[in-house]
């Protein structure tokens, strides 16, 4: 017999508690012509702040 999936408060709490993360990859050209990359994990709500901070 198949197990029933539970719905309700428990499942909704789990969905709300998951964070949406975004990986941002920054590139920079070195003096010798090669590129270096670094990545950063940022909360999805703070992407604009992270990008504006990287440009400065």
N, C-alpha and C positions, 0 to 999 in steps of 0.2 A: 504494500500500500504506500502511496506517495505521501511525503510529508507536506503538510499545508504551510504556505508561506504566511507569516504573520504581518499584518498591516496595522497601522494605528500610530500611537504616540511613539513607540519604540523605534519604528522604521523612520518616521519623520524626523526624530531627533538625530538619527545617524546621518540622514541626508543633509541636514542643516549643519552638522558639525564638520563635514568634510570641507577642507580648504581647497580652493582652486588656485593652483600654482602655475606659474609661467616661467619657462627658461628663456633667458635673454642671452644672446651671444654677442659679445663685443669684439670687434676686430681693430687692429692697429697695424699700420705699415711701419716696419723698422727701417733704419737707415740703409741697411744692405739690400732692401727691396723685398724681403720676405714679410709675410704677415704673421702676426701672433694673435691668438684667439683666447678669450677667457669667457666663461659662462657664469651666470648668476641665477639662482632661483628666487623669484619674487612673487609675492601674493598678487593675485590678479587685479585687485583693487588699487595697487600701488605701482602699476607699470609706468604710468606717465611720470611719476616722481623719479623712478629709477632711471628712465631715459633722459630726463632733463638734467639729472645729476651727473650722468656719464658724459654729456656733451660739454660740460664746463671744464 
